[in-house]
Amino acid sequence: MNTDKSTRFIATSWKDYELIDSGDGSKLEKFGKYVLNRPEPGAVWPKSLSYDKWDNADASFEPTGKKHGYWLNKADIKEKWHLQYNSPQLDHLKLVFQLETTRFKHVGVFPEQAANWEYIAEKIQPGEKLLNLFAYTGGASLAAKSAKADVVHVDAIRQVIDWTRVNMELSGLEGIRWVVEDALKFLKREVKRGNKYNAVVLDPPTWGLGPKNEKWKLDHHLEEIVELVAKVILPGGFVVMNTYSGIPPTSLETLWRRVLPTGQMTSGELCLQGKDGHLLSTGSLIRIEL
Ligand SMILES: C[S@@+](CC[C@H](N)C(=O)[O-])C[C@H]1O[C@@H](n2cnc3c(N)ncnc32)[C@H](O)[C@@H]1O
């Protein structure tokens, strides 16, 4: 009998964030002072809390299409607000994120990523180089910077980088190198220049656009980006790859095994632990140590 158990990576140390409830295709979450109700296709079980608890959310996201929508703002959340993450294990890992309700359903942080921030901040050493691709508002970049690494943060959208700069300053950090560029293009140039990194973190979306309208499509470019990352990673280094795009962890292992055959791989699902006891999977994750 096969007794393999899939690994669950769970962020257990949040004080400011909470998955209050989930079910019927939605999740109810506390982000600091606000409670938000957002769609969650992975929540395929019934809700635990009564409907009036859900109705009391400060804001609820109403989708109007696949990606966009609007917020029904009961508490009239027009302001930006702050969310704090303090690691119980690592004194230096104290991050602050500025949040806002965006028309893409997101608020500026993926709380499940805290499991990766802990791993990165513990593993990277002062002065080592970390490359963060598709870096969004920079949780992984801030975690590495808090450990005094040299961080290169790549994202296609200037406003997202400006947002990350605010997070860096709120977190009392400085000195991240910002690159507004297509991730694949930047990586190809790094390979040509012979630049190497002790760690690469990547969270490639299903599709995206570079600043010059370069088309990123996960199913077209995944193999290529994996091969390029393998060329810039130093012996003794590590890779963290996350995807919200439905690629199973076993497929990620098979893909990476081709280019980093001697790497120690741990793969599984990145999950949020709900207050109601449900474990909500948010995507696949692989960590490779060389
Ligand atoms: C799913 S988010 C990453 C979330 C991040 N891992 C976190 O925990 O905060 C994807 C990011 O990729 C960026 N992006 C999309 N297409 C890109 C491209 N071609 N080159 C670089 N960044 C891109 C988007 O701007 C967005 O910030």
The ligand as a Tripos MOL2 file, in Angstrom:
@<TRIPOS>MOLECULE
LIG
   27    29     1     0     0
SMALL
NO_CHARGES

@<TRIPOS>ATOM
      1 C1          0.5120   36.0200   -7.8820 C.3       1 LIG1
      2 S1          1.3650   37.5480   -7.7680 S.3       1 LIG1
      3 C2          2.6630   37.0390   -6.7560 C.3       1 LIG1
      4 C3          2.3350   37.0670   -5.2730 C.3       1 LIG1
      5 C4          3.5790   37.0440   -4.3400 C.3       1 LIG1
      6 N1          4.2390   35.7710   -4.3940 N.3       1 LIG1
      7 C5          3.2840   37.3530   -2.8790 C.2       1 LIG1
      8 O1          3.3070   36.4740   -2.0490 O.co2     1 LIG1
      9 O2          3.0220   38.4880   -2.5250 O.co2     1 LIG1
     10 C6          1.9770   37.7380   -9.4310 C.3       1 LIG1
     11 C7          2.8090   38.9950   -9.7140 C.3       1 LIG1
     12 O3          3.4380   38.8150  -10.9940 O.3       1 LIG1
     13 C8          3.5410   40.0710  -11.6560 C.3       1 LIG1
     14 N2          3.7280   39.8050  -13.0920 N.ar      1 LIG1
     15 C9          2.8260   39.3920  -13.9940 C.ar      1 LIG1
     16 N3          3.4050   39.2050  -15.2200 N.ar      1 LIG1
     17 C10         4.7110   39.5170  -15.0710 C.ar      1 LIG1
     18 C11         5.8300   39.5240  -15.9600 C.ar      1 LIG1
     19 N4          5.7050   39.1700  -17.2330 N.pl3     1 LIG1
     20 N5          7.0250   39.8650  -15.4560 N.ar      1 LIG1
     21 C12         7.1680   40.2110  -14.1500 C.ar      1 LIG1
     22 N6          6.1450   40.2400  -13.2570 N.ar      1 LIG1
     23 C13         4.9300   39.8980  -13.7130 C.ar      1 LIG1
     24 C14         2.2790   40.7970  -11.2760 C.3       1 LIG1
     25 O4          2.4530   42.1960  -11.4120 O.3       1 LIG1
     26 C15         2.0580   40.3270   -9.8290 C.3       1 LIG1
     27 O5          2.6120   41.2530   -8.9290 O.3       1 LIG1
@<TRIPOS>BOND
     1     1     2 1
     2     2     3 1
     3     2    10 1
     4     3     4 1
     5     4     5 1
     6     5     6 1
     7     5     7 1
     8     7     8 2
     9     7     9 1
    10    10    11 1
    11    11    12 1
    12    11    26 1
    13    12    13 1
    14    13    14 1
    15    13    24 1
    16    14    15 ar
    17    14    23 ar
    18    15    16 ar
    19    16    17 ar
    20    17    18 ar
    21    17    23 ar
    22    18    19 1
    23    18    20 ar
    24    20    21 ar
    25    21    22 ar
    26    22    23 ar
    27    24    25 1
    28    24    26 1
    29    26    27 1
@<TRIPOS>SUBSTRUCTURE
     1 LIG1         1 GROUP 0 **** ****
